[in-house]
Amino acid sequence: MGGPQLNIKDAETTRMVRELAELTGETQTEVVRKAVEEKLAKTKAESETEGRRREMDRERTLAEVRKIQKEARKHMKQTDFLTDDDLYDERGLPK
């Protein structure tokens, strides 16, 4: 064969691959390939779904933060904000 080899050292896995190959009429390689393809596709889809869910959660949290900021600004006065004069002396050094 000369190509990459896969050596499965688990008797139960080997038995299941052989049984499925007999039932489907496929080779053991085809059985393993199809199983891996299906699992890989499912895992990728789940990963993408999880990524979208995390992004939606992040956007929802950001919207809530912005809402809180907007509400807080309504209650603030101009004197509530620090300016450079409050933070630095006439030489530009921190007070």
N, C-alpha and C positions, 0 to 999 in steps of 0.2 A: 504494500500500500504506500509506504513512504511518507504519507501525510501525518498530521497530528493524530495522536491516539488518546483515547479516554479509557482509563482503567478503573472500572467500578469494583470496589473491594467490599461491597456489602451484598451478602447473599440474598436478602429479601428484595432489595432493589433490582438485582439481576433477575430474580424469579419473576417479579412483576413486569419487567420489560419484556421478558420472553413470553409471558402469558398474554400480554397485550398485543405483541407482534403476532402470535398465533391467532388470536381472536380477530384482528384487523386484516391479516394477510400482508402486513407491512414488514419491512426489515426492522431489526432492533434499532438500527441507526435512525430510520424514519420515525419510529416511535419516540425515541429520545429527542430527536430534533423537534418534532411537533409539540411534545410536552414542554420543552424549553421555550419554543416560540410562543406558545400560549401563555406560559407563566411570565415571560419577559414582557409581552404585550400588556397583560393585566397589571403587572407591577409598574410599567411606565404610565399607564392610564391612571392608576391610583396616585402615583407620584405627581402627575400633572394636576389632578383634581385637588390634592393636598396643597400644592403650590398656589392654585387659584383661591382656595379657601383661606390660606394665610394672607394672601394679598387683599382679599375682601375684608378680613379681620383688621388688617393694618389700615385700610382706607376708612373703615367704620370708626376705628379708634381715633384716627386723625381728624375725622369730622366731629367727633365728640369733643376733642381737645379744642378745635377751632370754635365750637359753640361755647365752650366754657370761657375761652379767651374773649370772645365777643361780649358775653355777659359781664365778665369782669371789667372790661373797658368802660362799660356804662356806669360803673360805680367809682371809677378813678377820677381824680382831679389832676390838673396840670402839675400841681405841687407834689404829687405822688411819684413823679419821675425824677430820677437823678440826671444831672447834666455833667458835662466835663468839669464845670466849676465846682461841683460838689465832690468830685473825685480827685482832682489834681490841683496843685498850687500854681502860683504864677510862673514858676519855672518848669511846669509840666511834670512835676514829680507827684507820685501818689500822696495823698494827705494821710 
